[in-house]
Amino acid sequence: MLKKEQRELIRRYIGVFREYAKSEEYARDLEERRKREEFFSKVLEKERLANLSEFELGEIISKLWATSIWTNKEYLLQRLISDNGLEKIRRELINLLYGEEEFEKRFDRFMKNVKGLGPASVTELLCFFNPREYGIWNDKARKALKYLGFEKELPLNKYQISGKEYQRFNAVAKAIAEELKKAGFPDADLLLVDYFLYEVWRRRGELETPTPAPHEAKDFDHNEIRDHVRDIGMWLGFDAETEKLIAPGSRVDVVWRARIGNLGTIAYVFEIHKNGSIKSLILNLQKASRSPVVQKVIAVSDREQLNKIKREVEGLPEDFLKKLVLWDVEEVERTYEQLSEVVNVIQKLGLITSEFE
């Protein structure tokens, strides 16, 4: 059941959504949706998944909005296969979509067993498989739901969610779909709800909405920021990986690598700090900084934690301090958001094509 305030906000933003629905952009988006639905309806058939080829898996990945920031889809595909194996991916996809266990358990199993596909990718896949039942859990949808007043009902500060939490989100998305139907969108499903939530996010501030709570350390998700940093590096042309051993005894959250002509490889190392020992964080960055290929070591956290790190490193060797950079998590989020928008525009212009198209 929607609260009165939530329903009023949804209806006010439906007015904004109508403007989008009258635009040429909306017509283009619907045509793109039709093509994607046609593709996924065929490739996600049970019999087809049982014999899914490497190329077909690459096609699936390249069609997802969640992977749009990855300019090199072949790299993502090979890493996915290397981490999981093609047979395991086939088996887990079939179980996720067609298994007999209750959906929440199948969702949790897939997220646990398949490495390399985050919740945005997996829920988008589910939405194209059955848009009447499954919505898309991504950062823009979560931010839009904050503006609409759903912070108490949903874990909107979480990146990774459980099957139970995802089903709660789907229930909210279905309630929003019902409001869209009442407002003159009779075929509204949870994919259209995703378009609606995107417009809420994009047009935020045009209508009076509840102001989201100030960003605090406890509000950002470590793994989400880690993946954002990785994706930013990929878009900038680096080979970017997470959870990498950069030096003996030093496993770090993200590494960006690039080869510069005959000069060899250079690397940038990132550690995401939400809580825990700052001394351990600094020690890990010091170990990483001793590698001759590492140009900079970057600590990513909220403003309060970064100030603590700044105080802790006072008096440490100058060669380490020259390599140390502090990056505010809010700047990471803004950078990722802006890059995502750039990629979206460039893709709509047809200037980026995947190896699998």
FENHUMO-V110959 format. One record per backbone hydrogen bond with DSSP energy under -1.0 kcal/mol. NH is the residue of the N-H (numbers start at 1). CO is the residue of the C=O. Records with the same first field share a line. If there is no record, write none. Layout:
BEGIN
NH->CO / CO
END
This chain:
BEGIN
7->3
8->4
9->5
10->6
11->7
12->8
13->9
14->10
15->11
17->13
18->14
20->16
21->17
23->20
27->23
28->24
29->25
30->26
31->27
32->28
33->29
34->30
35->31
36->32
37->33
38->34
39->35
40->36
41->37
43->39
44->40
45->42
49->45
50->46
52->49
57->53
58->54
59->55
60->56
61->57
62->58
63->59
64->61
68->65
70->67
76->72
77->73
78->74
79->75
80->76
81->77
82->78
83->79
84->80
85->81
89->85
90->86
91->87
92->88
93->89
94->90
95->91
96->92
97->93
98->94
99->95
106->102
107->103
108->104
109->105
110->106
111->107
112->108
113->109
114->110
122->118
123->119
124->120
125->121
126->122
127->123
128->124
129->125
130->126
133->130
134->130
142->138
143->139
144->140
145->141
146->142
147->143
148->144
149->146
150->145
154->150
156->154
158->155
166->162
167->163
168->164
169->165
170->166
171->167
172->168
173->169
174->170
175->171
176->172
177->173
178->174
179->175
180->176
181->177
182->178
183->179
184->181
185->180
188->185
190->131
193->189
194->190
195->191
196->192
197->193
198->194
199->195
200->196
201->197
202->198
203->199
206->203
219->216
220->217
225->221
226->222
227->223
228->224
229->225
230->226
231->227
232->228
233->229
234->230
235->231
236->232
237->234
238->233
239->257
241->255
243->253
244->252
246->250
247->250
250->247
252->244
254->270
255->241
256->268
257->239
258->266
260->264
263->260
266->258
267->293
268->256
269->296
270->254
271->298
273->300
281->277
282->278
283->279
284->280
285->281
286->282
287->283
288->284
289->285
291->288
294->291
295->267
297->323
298->269
299->325
300->271
301->327
306->302
307->303
308->304
309->305
310->306
311->307
312->308
313->309
316->313
321->317
322->318
324->320
325->297
327->299
329->301
332->328
333->329
334->330
335->331
336->332
337->333
338->334
339->335
340->336
341->337
342->338
343->339
344->340
345->341
346->342
347->343
348->344
349->345
350->347
351->346
357->354
END
